[in-house]
Amino acid sequence: MRSKIVAGNWKMNKTYQESKTLVKELKKAIKEIKLDNTRVIIAPTFTNLQKASKKTKDTVIEVAAQNMCAMESGAYTGEISASMIKSIHVDLVILGHSERRAYFGETDESLAKKVDTALKNNLEIIFCFGEVLEERKNGNHFKVVEEQIKKALFHLTSEDWKHIILAYEPVWAIGTGETASPEQAQEMHAFIRELVAERYISDVVEKVSILYGGSVKPANAKEIFSKEDVDGGLIGGAALNAEDFMALVKAI
Ligand code: PGA
């Protein structure tokens, strides 16, 4: 059975103190919720990661890094390695977010390297991809998504795929208030599952969770999450306060 997942990407938000407060609120609120085959993940920024990891240690909340260097160690000023992330007991990393691609020059090729490094260091990956508005308008969205997945992930073995979570995030829906309709999300997720099915054994296809991301909020979550191939969400804005994020956890 595929896990349901609600993951909060805090992006470059929350100071150390604010992050501590939000973690505290989430820990309190999650105790009231009965989770059934559902994973709850938060991804604070690097300076807040160790504290979040420590504070959630004995809870169901999992912690993820938002990025990671492709190189293992050495003279790469300002970068953070996979082993550093592992050393603070964080076992998950988000890779390929559209903001990393758009503002920091990440490409399918450079992401393939990051994916390899993450897996080598036993990190589970939330791998993001999705088309921009122009590509959707031109009807190229399926082709774009297919390329992004193939180039960054199709060199992996079936065994590797046990550590992959996919996150379809149409760029035009991120932080814009505009959400893909539940039908658009389902259509793309079914396409992705079919794509994976052409390349991998059925076990991979059945077990890989595919999250939707892009302006998911309490008001629209239930409908999106109810779609057959939507296994949860990667949440930006609505993950920044405990009440909204918990409403999304409840929605799933
Ligand atoms: P959003 O961000 O929920 O604020 O649209 C989603 C994301 O970028 O993961």
Boltz pocket constraint, residues with backbone or C-beta under 6 A from the ligand:
constraints:
  - pocket:
      binder: B
      contacts: [[A, 9], [A, 169], [A, 173], [A, 174], [A, 175], [A, 176], [A, 177], [A, 213], [A, 214], [A, 215], [A, 216], [A, 234], [A, 235], [A, 236], [A, 237], [A, 238]]
      max_distance: 6.0
